[in-house]
Amino acid sequence: MATFDDLLEEVGSFGRCQKRIFAMLCLLSVPFSGVYVGIVFQGFTPDHWCRDSVLVERRQDCGWSLEESRRLTAPLVNTSGVLQRSSCDQYEVDWNTTELSCDPEKLDLSRVAVTTCKDGWEYNYEGRKSFVTEFNLVCSDGWLVDMYQSTLNVGFLVGSFAFGYFADRFGRMKSFLLSNVINVVAGIAMAVVPDFISILVLRTIYGFSIKGGWMAIYVLLTEIVGVKYRRTVGILYQMFFSIGLLILPLLAYFITDWRWLQVAITAPFALYIAYYWFIPESPRWLISQNNSSKALEITKAIAKENGKKLSLNFEILTDDEAESTSASLLDLIRTPNMRKHTFILMFNWFTSAVVYQGLIMRVGITGGNVYIDFLISGLVEFPAAFLILLTIERIGRRLPFASANILAGVSCIVTAFIPDSMFWLKTTVACIGRLGITMAFEMVVFVNTELYPTRVRNLGVSVCSTLCDVGGIVSPFLLYRLASIWLELPLIIFGRFLILMFHCLC
């Protein structure tokens, strides 16, 4: 009786076949980034103020600039200690009965009553169209933008459990096929439905399917390579997400309508449907289903593509990593050490998701060039994967893991107090924070698998990683609602989370 790892030694732990499969499946992470943080461009909230149709006509007649007409519409308000024109209030003036010349400077509106917007909003967005401008999701309806991101993470949460079951019951590739079919249908439907409530429902379904398919493929990749290659394969698979982050701002720059951008993000999943006929099922899963003959057939095909030949006669296969099905939630907290690991990992999944997602979405509200800022912040993610690979085998997991959290935490707090006038210093420190949280997020995935014994490993990862999706649900509300009080306040909260995480790890 032989194990599947015995076969891998024969056919090649990471040969030509596995490299081909890896190259094909890594492409899945590229559009996933567009789904995960596309809100930065699709839900961009431009500078806006109350619309007054009479003033719009007068602006056209008199040749006023947007700022000149805004002065007559929006009163000055104190926002985070700075006086600026209101986005949600307007002067209560009936311009049809008020004498108004083409010289707006002559009017003194300082003592005029103020009211909320009555005739919609005007946007300074240079002809671009986000769902915020289409559905007027500003001011009292601004929380619906948060819901757009939160519903995605609700879908992630449910999909992780549902597709975890599907993948174990029906196979990795069938789950992947189902995921991509739902991705295409839900993604395209989002681009055509006329109301925002339907978009939120479809966004939840989108999250349900895409996260489940992504996880099924992550498992498949680690199951078809030798043990010594798993960590590298897993980290590089996540790194392709960062490649997607570089492509996204380029797409958004040239595709100015959020609906067409949604189509562009969804289109690759139609191609991935064809993968079902080109990528084999996981032999490990087949063995777990007592289908050793099919597993052996696939393994022989892998050997042939790798230019290898099985020298041993394998008839009965076992999986030495098969997990016991008797594990329960109590096993995760039964002993003091296990309880400590479980709570720390849960908190780390939560903080990593909140801060990572929050820092990306923050790019869309800082007031700079969103395309360049997003591109720069995406570039700093690449060193994260290489730093992890360089350090974990030399100095272990704990020090890089703790260092990544404290680096990100301190950077967030320091960034909050650097004045905007010191632009490049502020950007550099913010990028260091982004590097740190990327390392922490990528490390928690495999650290979680290593800290649990085999019989409870799958359960431990499933339970702890649910806090990632809970963090994703919370993150947009933390970012956007706190930023409305003070733009830098979310950074301070993020920093405090990560410093607390550092103390837990130490």
C-alpha positions as a Python dict, from the first residue, in 0.01 Angstrom:
ca = {
    (1, 'M'): (0, 0, 0),
    (2, 'A'): (141, 339, -104),
    (3, 'T'): (53, 697, -27),
    (4, 'F'): (-5, 971, -281),
    (5, 'D'): (315, 1139, -165),
    (6, 'D'): (501, 824, -272),
    (7, 'L'): (356, 873, -621),
    (8, 'L'): (453, 1240, -626),
    (9, 'E'): (813, 1143, -560),
    (10, 'E'): (793, 923, -867),
    (11, 'V'): (611, 1160, -1104),
    (12, 'G'): (775, 1483, -988),
    (13, 'S'): (678, 1707, -698),
    (14, 'F'): (657, 2018, -917),
    (15, 'G'): (713, 1912, -1275),
    (16, 'R'): (599, 2048, -1609),
    (17, 'C'): (236, 1941, -1555),
    (18, 'Q'): (206, 2105, -1213),
    (19, 'K'): (372, 2420, -1345),
    (20, 'R'): (122, 2437, -1632),
    (21, 'I'): (-171, 2392, -1394),
    (22, 'F'): (-22, 2647, -1155),
    (23, 'A'): (24, 2904, -1434),
    (24, 'M'): (-336, 2859, -1551),
    (25, 'L'): (-496, 2866, -1208),
    (26, 'C'): (-297, 3162, -1078),
    (27, 'L'): (-477, 3375, -1336),
    (28, 'L'): (-790, 3330, -1123),
    (29, 'S'): (-645, 3567, -862),
    (30, 'V'): (-610, 3851, -1114),
    (31, 'P'): (-983, 3938, -1164),
    (32, 'F'): (-1053, 3843, -803),
    (33, 'S'): (-872, 4162, -701),
    (34, 'G'): (-1109, 4364, -920),
    (35, 'V'): (-1407, 4209, -745),
    (36, 'Y'): (-1257, 4257, -400),
    (37, 'V'): (-1156, 4624, -424),
    (38, 'G'): (-1327, 4744, -742),
    (39, 'I'): (-1535, 4970, -516),
    (40, 'V'): (-1244, 5218, -519),
    (41, 'F'): (-1331, 5300, -882),
    (42, 'Q'): (-1685, 5169, -928),
    (43, 'G'): (-1804, 5339, -609),
    (44, 'F'): (-1583, 5646, -625),
    (45, 'T'): (-1749, 5943, -453),
    (46, 'P'): (-1641, 6262, -633),
    (47, 'D'): (-1659, 6614, -500),
    (48, 'H'): (-2030, 6702, -490),
    (49, 'W'): (-2277, 6967, -379),
    (50, 'C'): (-2648, 7041, -390),
    (51, 'R'): (-2796, 7103, -732),
    (52, 'D'): (-3014, 7406, -801),
    (53, 'S'): (-3161, 7394, -1152),
    (54, 'V'): (-3201, 7773, -1170),
    (55, 'L'): (-2834, 7828, -1085),
    (56, 'V'): (-2731, 7563, -1337),
    (57, 'E'): (-2908, 7760, -1611),
    (58, 'R'): (-2759, 8089, -1488),
    (59, 'R'): (-2411, 7934, -1479),
    (60, 'Q'): (-2446, 7843, -1845),
    (61, 'D'): (-2574, 8189, -1935),
    (62, 'C'): (-2309, 8378, -1739),
    (63, 'G'): (-2019, 8143, -1805),
    (64, 'W'): (-1950, 8081, -1436),
    (65, 'S'): (-1710, 7814, -1321),
    (66, 'L'): (-1838, 7526, -1110),
    (67, 'E'): (-1679, 7685, -803),
    (68, 'E'): (-1856, 8017, -861),
    (69, 'S'): (-2198, 7856, -884),
    (70, 'R'): (-2118, 7631, -589),
    (71, 'R'): (-2052, 7941, -377),
    (72, 'L'): (-2415, 8044, -432),
    (73, 'T'): (-2544, 7695, -350),
    (74, 'A'): (-2340, 7550, -66),
    (75, 'P'): (-2269, 7719, 269),
    (76, 'L'): (-1933, 7696, 442),
    (77, 'V'): (-1911, 7427, 712),
    (78, 'N'): (-1640, 7325, 956),
    (79, 'T'): (-1511, 6978, 863),
    (80, 'S'): (-1229, 6838, 1077),
    (81, 'G'): (-1124, 7192, 1165),
    (82, 'V'): (-1125, 7311, 802),
    (83, 'L'): (-1382, 7546, 648),
    (84, 'Q'): (-1512, 7412, 318),
    (85, 'R'): (-1826, 7414, 107),
    (86, 'S'): (-2095, 7175, 225),
    (87, 'S'): (-2177, 6866, 20),
    (88, 'C'): (-2514, 6799, 181),
    (89, 'D'): (-2669, 7142, 258),
    (90, 'Q'): (-2769, 7441, 50),
    (91, 'Y'): (-2883, 7798, 98),
    (92, 'E'): (-3259, 7819, 127),
    (93, 'V'): (-3310, 8069, -153),
    (94, 'D'): (-3574, 8081, -427),
    (95, 'W'): (-3360, 8207, -713),
    (96, 'N'): (-3667, 8252, -933),
    (97, 'T'): (-3775, 8542, -712),
    (98, 'T'): (-3427, 8667, -615),
    (99, 'E'): (-3249, 8925, -826),
    (100, 'L'): (-2923, 8775, -948),
    (101, 'S'): (-2669, 8935, -1179),
    (102, 'C'): (-2378, 8763, -1350),
    (103, 'D'): (-2149, 8890, -1073),
    (104, 'P'): (-2208, 8645, -783),
    (105, 'E'): (-1950, 8822, -565),
    (106, 'K'): (-2200, 9100, -496),
    (107, 'L'): (-2431, 8870, -301),
    (108, 'D'): (-2390, 8824, 75),
    (109, 'L'): (-2537, 8488, 174),
    (110, 'S'): (-2381, 8461, 520),
    (111, 'R'): (-2713, 8513, 700),
    (112, 'V'): (-2934, 8306, 471),
    (113, 'A'): (-3102, 7998, 619),
    (114, 'V'): (-2965, 7656, 528),
    (115, 'T'): (-3155, 7341, 429),
    (116, 'T'): (-3075, 6993, 298),
    (117, 'C'): (-3045, 6923, -74),
    (118, 'K'): (-3380, 6928, -254),
    (119, 'D'): (-3296, 6890, -621),
    (120, 'G'): (-3026, 6624, -621),
    (121, 'W'): (-2652, 6683, -654),
    (122, 'E'): (-2390, 6803, -897),
    (123, 'Y'): (-2064, 6610, -931),
    (124, 'N'): (-1718, 6720, -1033),
    (125, 'Y'): (-1614, 6390, -1192),
    (126, 'E'): (-1504, 6487, -1544),
    (127, 'G'): (-1765, 6279, -1725),
    (128, 'R'): (-1691, 5956, -1540),
    (129, 'K'): (-1973, 5751, -1397),
    (130, 'S'): (-1969, 5552, -1073),
    (131, 'F'): (-2270, 5389, -912),
    (132, 'V'): (-2251, 5667, -652),
    (133, 'T'): (-2320, 5934, -915),
    (134, 'E'): (-2580, 5719, -1093),
    (135, 'F'): (-2787, 5648, -781),
    (136, 'N'): (-2691, 5961, -579),
    (137, 'L'): (-2549, 5759, -291),
    (138, 'V'): (-2418, 6055, -93),
    (139, 'C'): (-2500, 6231, 233),
    (140, 'S'): (-2780, 6042, 412),
    (141, 'D'): (-2757, 5757, 159),
    (142, 'G'): (-2378, 5731, 178),
    (143, 'W'): (-2402, 5420, 398),
    (144, 'L'): (-2530, 5227, 95),
    (145, 'V'): (-2180, 5252, -52),
    (146, 'D'): (-2053, 5071, 259),
    (147, 'M'): (-2320, 4808, 200),
    (148, 'Y'): (-2187, 4745, -150),
    (149, 'Q'): (-1862, 4618, 1),
    (150, 'S'): (-2016, 4455, 307),
    (151, 'T'): (-2259, 4244, 104),
    (152, 'L'): (-1963, 4106, -92),
    (153, 'N'): (-1805, 3991, 234),
    (154, 'V'): (-2135, 3841, 351),
    (155, 'G'): (-2121, 3635, 32),
    (156, 'F'): (-1760, 3544, 111),
    (157, 'L'): (-1862, 3423, 455),
    (158, 'V'): (-2143, 3196, 332),
    (159, 'G'): (-1954, 3085, 22),
    (160, 'S'): (-1651, 2971, 220),
    (161, 'F'): (-1861, 2721, 412),
    (162, 'A'): (-2086, 2619, 122),
    (163, 'F'): (-1807, 2566, -131),
    (164, 'G'): (-1591, 2400, 134),
    (165, 'Y'): (-1867, 2140, 156),
    (166, 'F'): (-1916, 2124, -222),
    (167, 'A'): (-1542, 2078, -282),
    (168, 'D'): (-1519, 1795, -27),
    (169, 'R'): (-1840, 1629, -145),
    (170, 'F'): (-1831, 1672, -525),
    (171, 'G'): (-1468, 1756, -603),
    (172, 'R'): (-1248, 2060, -651),
    (173, 'M'): (-1301, 2105, -1025),
    (174, 'K'): (-1681, 2065, -1019),
    (175, 'S'): (-1696, 2329, -747),
    (176, 'F'): (-1469, 2550, -956),
    (177, 'L'): (-1693, 2506, -1261),
    (178, 'L'): (-2005, 2594, -1060),
    (179, 'S'): (-1827, 2897, -913),
    (180, 'N'): (-1736, 3038, -1253),
    (181, 'V'): (-2080, 2987, -1401),
    (182, 'I'): (-2235, 3180, -1110),
    (183, 'N'): (-1960, 3445, -1136),
    (184, 'V'): (-2043, 3513, -1501),
    (185, 'V'): (-2421, 3523, -1451),
    (186, 'A'): (-2412, 3738, -1134),
    (187, 'G'): (-2133, 3963, -1260),
    (188, 'I'): (-2298, 4046, -1591),
    (189, 'A'): (-2638, 4085, -1424),
    (190, 'M'): (-2487, 4347, -1191),
    (191, 'A'): (-2386, 4548, -1496),
    (192, 'V'): (-2740, 4566, -1636),
    (193, 'V'): (-2991, 4573, -1348),
    (194, 'P'): (-3150, 4918, -1305),
    (195, 'D'): (-3179, 4950, -926),
    (196, 'F'): (-2927, 4946, -645),
    (197, 'I'): (-3106, 4692, -423),
    (198, 'S'): (-3079, 4433, -700),
    (199, 'I'): (-2710, 4519, -732),
    (200, 'L'): (-2658, 4449, -361),
    (201, 'V'): (-2833, 4112, -389),
    (202, 'L'): (-2625, 4016, -692),
    (203, 'R'): (-2311, 4141, -521),
    (204, 'T'): (-2378, 3899, -234),
    (205, 'I'): (-2421, 3610, -481),
    (206, 'Y'): (-2104, 3721, -659),
    (207, 'G'): (-1910, 3708, -332),
    (208, 'F'): (-2063, 3368, -247),
    (209, 'S'): (-1937, 3209, -567),
    (210, 'I'): (-1603, 3379, -626),
    (211, 'K'): (-1455, 3321, -280),
    (212, 'G'): (-1562, 2957, -282),
    (213, 'G'): (-1405, 2893, -622),
    (214, 'W'): (-1087, 3075, -524),
    (215, 'M'): (-1049, 2861, -211),
    (216, 'A'): (-1123, 2535, -397),
    (217, 'I'): (-842, 2613, -639),
    (218, 'Y'): (-605, 2710, -357),
    (219, 'V'): (-664, 2368, -205),
    (220, 'L'): (-622, 2194, -544),
    (221, 'L'): (-287, 2366, -604),
    (222, 'T'): (-148, 2257, -268),
    (223, 'E'): (-274, 1900, -322),
    (224, 'I'): (-100, 1831, -654),
    (225, 'V'): (251, 1946, -553),
    (226, 'G'): (500, 1803, -308),
    (227, 'V'): (499, 1914, 54),
    (228, 'K'): (811, 2129, 16),
    (229, 'Y'): (651, 2333, -265),
    (230, 'R'): (315, 2402, -100),
    (231, 'R'): (412, 2715, 87),
    (232, 'T'): (574, 2871, -219),
    (233, 'V'): (280, 2782, -442),
    (234, 'G'): (33, 2923, -190),
    (235, 'I'): (218, 3252, -150),
    (236, 'L'): (270, 3301, -524),
    (237, 'Y'): (-98, 3221, -586),
    (238, 'Q'): (-185, 3509, -354),
    (239, 'M'): (77, 3731, -520),
    (240, 'F'): (-118, 3716, -848),
    (241, 'F'): (-386, 3906, -659),
    (242, 'S'): (-133, 4191, -642),
    (243, 'I'): (-85, 4173, -1019),
    (244, 'G'): (-459, 4225, -1051),
    (245, 'L'): (-425, 4534, -831),
    (246, 'L'): (-187, 4684, -1088),
    (247, 'I'): (-416, 4607, -1381),
    (248, 'L'): (-731, 4743, -1213),
    (249, 'P'): (-641, 5117, -1216),
    (250, 'L'): (-539, 5090, -1582),
    (251, 'L'): (-875, 4934, -1669),
    (252, 'A'): (-1061, 5195, -1464),
    (253, 'Y'): (-871, 5480, -1631),
    (254, 'F'): (-981, 5375, -1979),
    (255, 'I'): (-1325, 5239, -1888),
    (256, 'T'): (-1505, 5539, -1740),
    (257, 'D'): (-1846, 5379, -1680),
    (258, 'W'): (-1870, 5156, -1375),
    (259, 'R'): (-2106, 4916, -1552),
    (260, 'W'): (-1863, 4848, -1836),
    (261, 'L'): (-1585, 4812, -1581),
    (262, 'Q'): (-1797, 4547, -1413),
    (263, 'V'): (-1822, 4363, -1746),
    (264, 'A'): (-1443, 4381, -1790),
    (265, 'I'): (-1382, 4240, -1441),
    (266, 'T'): (-1630, 3956, -1499),
    (267, 'A'): (-1526, 3856, -1852),
    (268, 'P'): (-1222, 3640, -1753),
    (269, 'F'): (-1446, 3405, -1554),
    (270, 'A'): (-1616, 3302, -1879),
    (271, 'L'): (-1273, 3184, -1999),
    (272, 'Y'): (-1207, 2997, -1676),
    (273, 'I'): (-1514, 2781, -1734),
    (274, 'A'): (-1311, 2603, -2004),
    (275, 'Y'): (-1049, 2506, -1744),
    (276, 'Y'): (-1278, 2224, -1633),
    (277, 'W'): (-1176, 2025, -1942),
    (278, 'F'): (-802, 2100, -1921),
    (279, 'I'): (-719, 2062, -1552),
    (280, 'P'): (-750, 1727, -1372),
    (281, 'E'): (-930, 1663, -1049),
    (282, 'S'): (-724, 1642, -731),
    (283, 'P'): (-590, 1285, -693),
    (284, 'R'): (-586, 1335, -316),
    (285, 'W'): (-958, 1409, -318),
    (286, 'L'): (-1025, 1104, -536),
    (287, 'I'): (-834, 886, -293),
    (288, 'S'): (-1041, 1026, -5),
    (289, 'Q'): (-1350, 920, -202),
    (290, 'N'): (-1212, 565, -242),
    (291, 'N'): (-1155, 616, -612),
    (292, 'S'): (-792, 510, -628),
    (293, 'S'): (-819, 386, -987),
    (294, 'K'): (-912, 732, -1118),
    (295, 'A'): (-646, 892, -898),
    (296, 'L'): (-385, 654, -1041),
    (297, 'E'): (-501, 732, -1396),
    (298, 'I'): (-459, 1107, -1338),
    (299, 'T'): (-124, 1054, -1171),
    (300, 'K'): (2, 853, -1470),
    (301, 'A'): (-105, 1141, -1699),
    (302, 'I'): (88, 1383, -1479),
    (303, 'A'): (392, 1156, -1495),
    (304, 'K'): (370, 1139, -1874),
    (305, 'E'): (354, 1519, -1906),
    (306, 'N'): (644, 1550, -1664),
    (307, 'G'): (851, 1310, -1874),
    (308, 'K'): (851, 1053, -1590),
    (309, 'K'): (744, 694, -1564),
    (310, 'L'): (611, 510, -1261),
    (311, 'S'): (864, 247, -1167),
    (312, 'L'): (649, 96, -893),
    (313, 'N'): (323, -91, -926),
    (314, 'F'): (78, 116, -723),
    (315, 'E'): (-257, -54, -693),
    (316, 'I'): (-390, 62, -355),
    (317, 'L'): (-345, 426, -264),
    (318, 'T'): (-393, 603, 65),
    (319, 'D'): (-365, 964, 168),
    (320, 'D'): (-146, 1001, 474),
    (321, 'E'): (-298, 1348, 527),
    (322, 'A'): (-657, 1230, 542),
    (323, 'E'): (-824, 1407, 833),
    (324, 'S'): (-1052, 1265, 1092),
    (325, 'T'): (-1416, 1366, 1055),
    (326, 'S'): (-1473, 1347, 1429),
    (327, 'A'): (-1322, 1689, 1504),
    (328, 'S'): (-1551, 1934, 1679),
    (329, 'L'): (-1544, 2301, 1774),
    (330, 'L'): (-1458, 2205, 2131),
    (331, 'D'): (-1129, 2058, 2007),
    (332, 'L'): (-1019, 2410, 1912),
    (333, 'I'): (-1044, 2536, 2271),
    (334, 'R'): (-999, 2215, 2470),
    (335, 'T'): (-645, 2283, 2597),
    (336, 'P'): (-500, 2620, 2711),
    (337, 'N'): (-243, 2620, 2430),
    (338, 'M'): (-498, 2533, 2162),
    (339, 'R'): (-736, 2795, 2301),
    (340, 'K'): (-464, 3058, 2287),
    (341, 'H'): (-380, 2972, 1925),
    (342, 'T'): (-745, 2980, 1821),
    (343, 'F'): (-825, 3320, 1972),
    (344, 'I'): (-504, 3482, 1846),
    (345, 'L'): (-557, 3348, 1494),
    (346, 'M'): (-920, 3458, 1489),
    (347, 'F'): (-822, 3808, 1595),
    (348, 'N'): (-540, 3817, 1340),
    (349, 'W'): (-771, 3714, 1055),
    (350, 'F'): (-1011, 3989, 1166),
    (351, 'T'): (-752, 4267, 1198),
    (352, 'S'): (-573, 4169, 875),
    (353, 'A'): (-897, 4187, 677),
    (354, 'V'): (-1012, 4514, 834),
    (355, 'V'): (-680, 4692, 783),
    (356, 'Y'): (-585, 4546, 445),
    (357, 'Q'): (-922, 4620, 289),
    (358, 'G'): (-945, 4954, 468),
    (359, 'L'): (-607, 5076, 343),
    (360, 'I'): (-694, 4988, -16),
    (361, 'M'): (-1035, 5157, -3),
    (362, 'R'): (-880, 5461, 166),
    (363, 'V'): (-696, 5540, -158),
    (364, 'G'): (-1031, 5644, -306),
    (365, 'I'): (-1106, 5908, -41),
    (366, 'T'): (-771, 6081, 18),
    (367, 'G'): (-822, 6338, -257),
    (368, 'G'): (-515, 6261, -469),
    (369, 'N'): (-495, 6106, -814),
    (370, 'V'): (-677, 5781, -740),
    (371, 'Y'): (-521, 5595, -1035),
    (372, 'I'): (-159, 5679, -956),
    (373, 'D'): (-206, 5638, -581),
    (374, 'F'): (-370, 5299, -628),
    (375, 'L'): (-93, 5186, -864),
    (376, 'I'): (184, 5291, -624),
    (377, 'S'): (21, 5122, -326),
    (378, 'G'): (-28, 4806, -533),
    (379, 'L'): (340, 4794, -631),
    (380, 'V'): (455, 4773, -269),
    (381, 'E'): (272, 4442, -224),
    (382, 'F'): (523, 4252, -439),
    (383, 'P'): (816, 4267, -196),
    (384, 'A'): (586, 4115, 70),
    (385, 'A'): (581, 3769, -88),
    (386, 'F'): (957, 3764, -141),
    (387, 'L'): (1028, 3887, 213),
    (388, 'I'): (814, 3606, 350),
    (389, 'L'): (989, 3342, 139),
    (390, 'L'): (1332, 3479, 238),
    (391, 'T'): (1268, 3497, 613),
    (392, 'I'): (1037, 3218, 728),
    (393, 'E'): (1282, 2933, 668),
    (394, 'R'): (1576, 3125, 814),
    (395, 'I'): (1429, 3287, 1126),
    (396, 'G'): (1095, 3110, 1165),
    (397, 'R'): (738, 3237, 1156),
    (398, 'R'): (685, 3427, 1479),
    (399, 'L'): (933, 3713, 1430),
    (400, 'P'): (833, 3801, 1069),
    (401, 'F'): (465, 3763, 1162),
    (402, 'A'): (489, 3993, 1465),
    (403, 'S'): (720, 4238, 1283),
    (404, 'A'): (475, 4269, 992),
    (405, 'N'): (192, 4361, 1229),
    (406, 'I'): (390, 4619, 1430),
    (407, 'L'): (535, 4769, 1111),
    (408, 'A'): (188, 4815, 964),
    (409, 'G'): (41, 4942, 1292),
    (410, 'V'): (306, 5205, 1360),
    (411, 'S'): (301, 5317, 995),
    (412, 'C'): (-74, 5372, 1007),
    (413, 'I'): (-54, 5590, 1318),
    (414, 'V'): (248, 5787, 1194),
    (415, 'T'): (81, 5847, 855),
    (416, 'A'): (-222, 5996, 1029),
    (417, 'F'): (-12, 6273, 1184),
    (418, 'I'): (207, 6360, 884),
    (419, 'P'): (70, 6682, 727),
    (420, 'D'): (-60, 6668, 371),
    (421, 'S'): (204, 6922, 269),
    (422, 'M'): (470, 6652, 321),
    (423, 'F'): (314, 6445, 43),
    (424, 'W'): (599, 6210, -42),
    (425, 'L'): (683, 6134, 320),
    (426, 'K'): (317, 6062, 393),
    (427, 'T'): (295, 5838, 83),
    (428, 'T'): (616, 5651, 169),
    (429, 'V'): (510, 5575, 527),
    (430, 'A'): (163, 5470, 407),
    (431, 'C'): (323, 5232, 156),
    (432, 'I'): (538, 5079, 431),
    (433, 'G'): (216, 5015, 622),
    (434, 'R'): (62, 4854, 316),
    (435, 'L'): (369, 4629, 281),
    (436, 'G'): (342, 4523, 646),
    (437, 'I'): (-27, 4437, 637),
    (438, 'T'): (17, 4246, 310),
    (439, 'M'): (286, 4032, 474),
    (440, 'A'): (68, 3975, 780),
    (441, 'F'): (-233, 3879, 568),
    (442, 'E'): (-37, 3636, 350),
    (443, 'M'): (136, 3477, 650),
    (444, 'V'): (-176, 3412, 855),
    (445, 'V'): (-301, 3174, 583),
    (446, 'F'): (-23, 2917, 621),
    (447, 'V'): (54, 2987, 987),
    (448, 'N'): (-306, 2887, 1057),
    (449, 'T'): (-255, 2550, 887),
    (450, 'E'): (73, 2481, 1070),
    (451, 'L'): (-44, 2552, 1424),
    (452, 'Y'): (-318, 2287, 1428),
    (453, 'P'): (-270, 1910, 1433),
    (454, 'T'): (-386, 1720, 1126),
    (455, 'R'): (-715, 1593, 1267),
    (456, 'V'): (-849, 1946, 1337),
    (457, 'R'): (-655, 2143, 1074),
    (458, 'N'): (-935, 2187, 822),
    (459, 'L'): (-1185, 2279, 1094),
    (460, 'G'): (-940, 2522, 1254),
    (461, 'V'): (-870, 2705, 928),
    (462, 'S'): (-1242, 2721, 842),
    (463, 'V'): (-1345, 2860, 1182),
    (464, 'C'): (-1060, 3111, 1219),
    (465, 'S'): (-1082, 3239, 861),
    (466, 'T'): (-1450, 3326, 902),
    (467, 'L'): (-1326, 3625, 1104),
    (468, 'C'): (-1161, 3746, 783),
    (469, 'D'): (-1503, 3788, 625),
    (470, 'V'): (-1646, 3942, 941),
    (471, 'G'): (-1362, 4193, 924),
    (472, 'G'): (-1447, 4259, 560),
    (473, 'I'): (-1808, 4332, 655),
    (474, 'V'): (-1699, 4579, 924),
    (475, 'S'): (-1415, 4747, 733),
    (476, 'P'): (-1611, 4976, 496),
    (477, 'F'): (-1826, 5110, 778),
    (478, 'L'): (-1517, 5175, 991),
    (479, 'L'): (-1339, 5350, 707),
    (480, 'Y'): (-1611, 5562, 551),
    (481, 'R'): (-1807, 5655, 864),
    (482, 'L'): (-1498, 5742, 1071),
    (483, 'A'): (-1339, 5928, 778),
    (484, 'S'): (-1647, 6152, 763),
    (485, 'I'): (-1554, 6267, 1116),
    (486, 'W'): (-1181, 6300, 1047),
    (487, 'L'): (-1006, 6162, 741),
    (488, 'E'): (-715, 6018, 940),
    (489, 'L'): (-922, 5864, 1222),
    (490, 'P'): (-951, 5520, 1053),
    (491, 'L'): (-570, 5501, 1034),
    (492, 'I'): (-541, 5546, 1409),
    (493, 'I'): (-799, 5273, 1473),
    (494, 'F'): (-622, 5042, 1226),
    (495, 'G'): (-291, 5110, 1397),
    (496, 'R'): (-430, 5033, 1741),
    (497, 'F'): (-571, 4702, 1614),
    (498, 'L'): (-234, 4595, 1477),
    (499, 'I'): (-32, 4703, 1781),
    (500, 'L'): (-268, 4499, 1998),
    (501, 'M'): (-213, 4207, 1760),
    (502, 'F'): (163, 4250, 1801),
    (503, 'H'): (129, 4222, 2180),
    (504, 'C'): (-75, 3905, 2138),
    (505, 'L'): (195, 3748, 1920),
    (506, 'C'): (470, 3845, 2162),
}
